[in-house]
Amino acid sequence: MDLQYLREHPAQLPVFIKHQRIRETPVPGGSICVAQRLTLDDGGSLFAKSLADPPPGFFAAEAAGLRWLREAGAAPVPEIIAELPDLLALEWIDHGEATRRGAEELGRGLAGLHRAGADAFGAPWPGYIGTLPLPNEPSPGPWGPWFAEHRLRPFLEASTGALTGADVAAAERVLANIADYGGDEPPSRIHGDLWPGNVLWDHTGRGWLVDPAAHGGHRETDLALLGMWGGVPHHDRLVAAYREAYPLADGWQERVPLHRLYLMLVHTALFGAAYGESVRALLRAL
């Protein structure tokens, strides 16, 4: 039993795991899924993530996003080896440290990924971010109203127990005045959840895109999220390389808090009031 066999018979993976034909080693993999390194008979490895009783289509959404990002042939995205209702297995990436060169290459790769574009805002598949549904009904835009109603409002409404009435009122003002922020562009092919933890740096210093909430969106969203929580290593060089390959529109820096508000509202919806002050800081910036 080797990698080629699994590519041809992915549904057999749980059987081999159950009968201990595959060695399982726990690895860090986030707060939602169980992550493991699977070692095959020939010594090859896979990365597997699983979730007991996942929401319907949970791993199918991630797999669709990975394939769509990978089709662009621009930024590194792991190959899918097996996609099952409660498990996703990907090619194994040997971990390493980011390098300046790797960050610049990823910046240019992201530019190419975004240029690949999308047919509409949203996606042809039902989406998830974490375990929350991500409204992906395709829309022609324009971007601002779409972002307000499909990326901000759903998570604002799911966060009301974590936010004060004043927070909600301030966020509603942002939604009502979304056109004032400008930045309308055609849909780009974006990762959609590109905080620094969703870039995996390999042993050569190259950055890979993992755990996407991929959809047609605004390219500034990916770049804004990459700077959160201290930012990816060599963040300034990544952004500089991106801008050389694909210049950003005027006002992009002022819109950074708007794009980050999306992910922070996801966090208040998932994890509660612990992230409330972060939402308030973004609302003050806006």
Sequence and secondary structure as in RCSB ss.txt:
>XXXX:A:sequence
MDLQYLREHPAQLPVFIKHQRIRETPVPGGSICVAQRLTLDDGGSLFAKSLADPPPGFFAAEAAGLRWLREAGAA
PVPEIIAELPDLLALEWIDHGEATRRGAEELGRGLAGLHRAGADAFGAPWPGYIGTLPLPNEPSPGPWGPWFAEH
RLRPFLEASTGALTGADVAAAERVLANIADYGGDEPPSRIHGDLWPGNVLWDHTGRGWLVDPAAHGGHRETDLAL
LGMWGGVPHHDRLVAAYREAYPLADGWQERVPLHRLYLMLVHTALFGAAYGESVRALLRAL
>XXXX:A:secstr
  HHHHHH GGGHHHHHHTT SEEEE    SSSEEEEEE TTS EEEEEE SS  TTHHHHHHHHHHHHHHT SS
    EEEEETTEEEEE   B    HHHHHHHHHHHHHHHHT  SSBB SS EEETTEEE    B   HHHHHIII
IIHHHHHTTTTTS HHHHHHHHHHHHTGGGG      EEE S   GGGEEEBTTS EEE S   EEE HHHHHHH
HTGGG STTHHHHHHHHHHHS   TTTTTTHHHHHHHHHHHHHHHH GGGHHHHHHHHHH 
